[in-house]
Amino acid sequence: MENNSIFIPKKIIGEIILHSLRNDPNESCGVLQGSGQIVSKFHPIRNIHEAPQNRYTMDPGEQRKADDVSDDEGEKIIGIFHSHTHTQAYLSETDVKNALTSGYLEEYYVIVSLVEKTRPVLRAYKISKTGEITEVIVDFDGPKYISR
């Protein structure tokens, strides 16, 4: 696996997209459990933001529970997920600012765009300490749709 990639099994990609579609038109959020660059589990977390159609705030109790499960299973939270219901799957200025403020800079940031409801797009990024955004390859199991 390449150093600039994250491996998300197709089953988990499906769970993420389903969670996003079920909460539309509100943004969805959650965390990805795993080890290194490999995701083993998706934890959907309730969005408690006062303006959930274009912002997200994870329920702290649910987030803590996901952390505990991850620790108990000998893994950690390696990714932070949210959906964009009306924009492309790219980090917004607010997303980057929140990451810098929170200090969550080791994690991958995974975004699903629901601009086209019948063709959701999932992309992943890393954010540097200076706020620089780098897209990473989302790798998955099974046949690939396009070649690299």
C-alpha positions in Angstrom: 0.0 0.0 0.0 1.3 3.5 -0.9 2.3 5.8 1.9 -0.2 8.5 0.7 -3.2 6.2 0.9 -5.9 4.9 3.3 -7.4 1.4 2.9 -11.2 1.4 3.5 -13.0 -1.9 2.9 -15.9 -1.6 0.4 -18.3 -2.8 3.2 -17.3 0.2 5.3 -17.4 2.6 2.4 -21.0 1.4 2.0 -21.8 2.0 5.7 -20.4 5.5 5.4 -22.4 6.4 2.3 -25.6 4.9 3.8 -25.1 6.9 7.0 -24.7 10.0 4.8 -27.8 9.4 2.8 -29.9 8.6 5.8 -29.1 11.9 7.4 -29.4 14.0 4.3 -30.1 17.0 4.1 -28.1 17.3 7.3 -24.4 16.6 7.4 -23.3 13.3 8.9 -20.2 12.5 10.9 -18.3 9.7 12.5 -14.9 8.2 13.1 -12.9 5.5 11.5 -11.1 2.9 13.7 -8.1 1.1 12.5 -4.3 0.7 12.6 -1.8 2.5 10.5 -3.5 3.2 7.2 -6.1 0.4 7.4 -9.6 1.0 8.5 -11.3 -1.8 10.4 -14.5 -0.2 11.6 -16.8 2.8 11.1 -18.5 4.5 14.1 -21.4 6.7 13.0 -21.7 9.6 15.4 -24.7 11.9 15.9 -24.3 15.5 14.5 -25.3 17.8 17.3 -24.5 21.1 15.6 -27.1 23.8 15.7 -26.9 24.3 11.9 -26.5 20.6 10.8 -27.3 21.3 7.2 -23.9 22.9 6.6 -21.8 22.1 9.8 -21.1 19.2 12.1 -20.2 18.7 15.7 -19.8 15.2 16.9 -21.8 14.1 20.0 -19.0 14.0 22.6 -20.4 11.0 24.5 -20.7 8.9 21.3 -17.2 10.0 20.3 -15.8 9.0 23.6 -17.5 5.6 23.3 -15.9 5.1 19.9 -12.5 5.9 21.4 -13.1 3.4 24.2 -14.1 0.6 21.8 -11.1 1.4 19.6 -8.8 1.2 22.7 -10.4 -2.0 23.9 -9.8 -3.6 20.5 -6.1 -2.5 20.4 -6.6 0.1 17.7 -7.1 3.8 17.5 -9.2 6.4 15.7 -7.3 7.0 12.4 -10.0 9.0 10.5 -12.6 11.6 10.9 -15.6 11.5 8.6 -18.3 14.0 7.6 -20.5 14.6 4.6 -21.0 17.6 2.4 -24.6 17.7 1.3 -24.4 20.6 -1.1 -20.7 20.9 -2.0 -18.0 18.7 -3.4 -15.9 16.3 -1.3 -13.2 18.8 -0.5 -12.2 20.3 2.9 -13.7 23.7 3.5 -11.9 26.6 5.2 -14.0 25.8 8.3 -13.0 22.1 8.2 -9.3 23.1 8.1 -9.7 25.7 10.9 -11.5 23.2 13.1 -8.8 20.6 12.5 -6.0 23.1 13.4 -7.9 24.3 16.5 -8.7 20.7 17.7 -5.2 19.4 17.1 -6.5 16.4 15.2 -3.8 16.4 12.5 -2.6 12.8 12.6 -6.0 11.5 11.4 -7.2 11.2 7.9 -10.2 13.4 6.9 -12.8 11.5 4.9 -15.6 13.4 3.1 -18.6 12.1 1.2 -20.2 14.6 -1.2 -24.0 14.1 -1.8 -24.2 16.8 -4.5 -25.3 13.9 -6.8 -27.5 11.8 -4.5 -27.3 8.8 -6.9 -23.5 9.1 -7.2 -21.9 9.9 -3.9 -18.2 10.7 -4.0 -15.8 9.7 -1.2 -12.4 11.4 -0.9 -9.7 11.5 1.8 -7.2 14.1 2.9 -4.5 14.9 5.4 -4.0 18.3 7.0 -0.6 19.6 7.9 0.2 21.8 11.0 0.3 24.8 8.7 -3.2 24.0 7.2 -1.9 22.5 3.9 -4.3 20.0 2.4 -3.1 16.9 0.7 -5.4 14.4 -0.9 -4.7 10.8 -0.3 -5.7 7.8 -2.3 -8.7 5.8 -1.0 -7.8 2.1 -1.6 -10.3 -0.7 -1.2 -10.7 -4.4 -1.6 -12.0 -6.0 -4.8 -11.7 -4.9 -8.4 -10.8 -1.3 -9.1 -13.0 0.8 -11.4 -10.1 2.8 -12.8 -6.5 2.1 -13.1 -3.7 4.3 -11.6 
